[in-house]
Amino acid sequence: MIEPVAREHFFLFFFTAAGMILAALGYALLYALARRYRRRALFWGACVAYGVLTAAALTLARLANLTDDWRVLVILLLLGYGLAPVLIWRLCVATHEEGEKWTRHRGGHPPISGKRPPSG
């Protein structure tokens, strides 16, 4: 039976997993700040954080003795995490633009139900 993590690699596995969590946090935070403040340096910081996240995830896959099918899943998860902040940012921008349109035209915020109140 293959051990999930060899005993001599336990601490490396633990700290790599912690680094992966911190790199994921850094990537999402730096990406959002880069888009918000339009700073190229923050964007490059987000790219570095994503690179660290990728290295940590692949290291964890190796340390956990994952087979080929599981490594494909790790790569798909990395691609998904790379796209998530981009898509979340676009969703936030789109929803805030809709709210701003309502505020400019009607003088208030859209109702919670999403339906327009009767004019009159």
C-alpha positions, -999 to 999 in steps of 0.1 A, spaced: 0 0 0 13 34 -9 14 59 19 -4 92 11 26 112 24 59 96 34 67 103 70 99 121 62 80 145 39 52 153 63 65 187 74 74 197 38 39 187 28 24 207 57 43 239 49 38 235 12 0 233 18 2 264 40 22 282 13 -4 272 -13 -31 288 8 -12 320 13 -2 321 -24 -39 317 -34 -48 345 -10 -21 367 -24 -31 360 -59 -67 369 -54 -59 400 -33 -32 413 -56 -53 407 -87 -83 426 -73 -60 455 -61 -43 456 -95 -76 459 -113 -90 484 -88 -61 508 -87 -48 500 -122 -12 493 -111 10 471 -133 33 463 -103 4 447 -84 -6 427 -115 29 413 -117 28 405 -80 -4 386 -87 14 367 -115 42 358 -91 17 347 -65 0 325 -90 34 310 -100 40 302 -64 5 286 -61 13 265 -92 46 253 -79 31 245 -45 2 226 -60 25 205 -82 48 199 -53 19 187 -32 8 164 -60 43 149 -61 46 146 -23 11 130 -20 21 103 -46 -8 113 -69 -12 93 -101 -17 107 -136 -55 111 -133 -52 131 -100 -24 153 -115 -48 162 -144 -73 172 -117 -47 194 -100 -40 211 -133 -77 217 -140 -81 231 -105 -52 255 -111 -67 266 -143 -100 272 -126 -84 291 -98 -65 312 -123 -98 322 -140 -119 327 -109 -106 362 -99 -109 374 -135 -145 362 -138 -155 374 -104 -140 409 -112 -160 410 -145 -192 400 -126 -187 427 -100 -180 454 -126 -211 443 -146 -234 443 -116 -221 477 -104 -226 492 -138 -262 481 -138 -267 496 -103 -252 529 -115 -274 530 -145 -305 526 -122 -292 553 -98 -286 578 -126 -319 573 -143 -343 567 -114 -325 585 -85 -323 554 -64 -311 519 -61 -328 490 -79 -353 471 -57 -341 438 -42 -365 417 -62 -350 430 -94 -384 443 -107 -390 479 -114 -415 497 -92 -447 509 -109 -442 544 -123 -467 569 -111 
